Amino acid sequence: MKILVVSDKESRALWDYYTPDKLKDVELILSCGDLDPRYLSFLVTMANVPVFYVHGNHDGLYREVAPEGCVCIEDRIVQYKGLRIAGLGGCMQYNGGEHQYTEEEMHRRCVKLGRKIQHQYILDRLNRREAKRSIDIFVTHASLRGIQDAEDLTHHGFESFRMFLDRWHPAYMLHGHVHANYSCGAEKISRYGETQIINTYETFLLEV
């Protein structure tokens, strides 16, 4: 399955200079936040596939203009074509704005999401549905602390995500927030345990 992942910067190639071939064979679109809601609405219309998103720290506008036709997966698990996808948006609290969290707050969100994953796992077993993993893709805005984050508070990753990855071992963690120009030379793809961590700044095509 081809999954288009977008975050932080609207791709002019996909928006201003869109042609149908650019989304050919894409079966799912994921957004890691900080994007114009009209951009996501455009993508879901042109691609005619689901768009799942979490919030970035600059997505306060979504309260008034939500991305039409798209599905918010904050604090949720969704299943699509056999993939289990969980989402936790937002970044480290740095000025009290929307979609910002302290480490303690994000820890609580991770625990609550973990309970939902466990509940879903039990239901699947009762219904004789087997899965290789409890969760396949973990969608966030911020990264894991110490991997693909930055030293300024605004772009710190969350230590709480380490606990989440250690417990649930998703195949992929997809995030944004750290722009390419903030981290010149930084790795776009890293690995933590069984999880491949990918900075999806602007666009990333993931084949699962």
Secondary structure, DSSP 8 states (H G I E B T S, - for coil): -EEEEEESS--TTTTTT--GGGGTTEEEEEE-S---HHHHHHHHHHH-S-EEE---TT-GGGGTS--TT-EE-BTEEEEETTEEEEEE--EE-SSS-TTEE-HHHHHHHHHHHHHHHHHHHHHHHHTT---S-S-SEEEESS-BTTSS--SSGGG--BTHHHHHHHHH--SEEEE--S-GGGSTT--SEEEETTEEEEE-SEEEEEE-
